[in-house]
Structure formats: structure tokens, C-alpha cells
Amino acid sequence: MPYKYPKGKGWDIPKQKYGVTNWAKYTDSLRNRGRIDVWISEKAIEGWYKKDRVYDGTGTPFLYSDGFVA
């Protein structure tokens, strides 16, 4: 509350003004806020594999490569 103390003293501190001048850019920045882009190399994709599981009735999971899990 930065304006509480000067108000009691009779000082006049004007409120700071902020205005958006480029609404298109502002709207795009709001849309992209929190956006995360992840790039994966072709070499990493080639190293991923999934082995088919042997169904033995126990519900065993698929086996994935370590690079895929990490």
C-alpha cells in the first residue's frame, strides 16, 4: 500500500498510468503465456522403442527404452 502514508500527510502522488498501445501484440502474448515448445531431435526419436509385452494374464506393462522414459 504505497499511497496510504502520503495521503495522510497531504501529499499528492498521482496514480501511475499504464496503457496498451499495441493490442494485437498484447493479445498474442496473453495467448502464448505458459506455452512450452519442446524440440526433439531425429536421433532421439530413432532411439525410442517400445517392446511388445508378452501377455501372460498378469497385466505386465510395455517395456520402453531408457531414453524414452528419461
Secondary structure, 3 states (H helix, E strand, C coil): CCCHHHHHHCCCCCCCCCCCCCHHHHHHHHHHCCCCCCCCCHHHHHHCCEECCCCCCCCCCCEECHHHHC
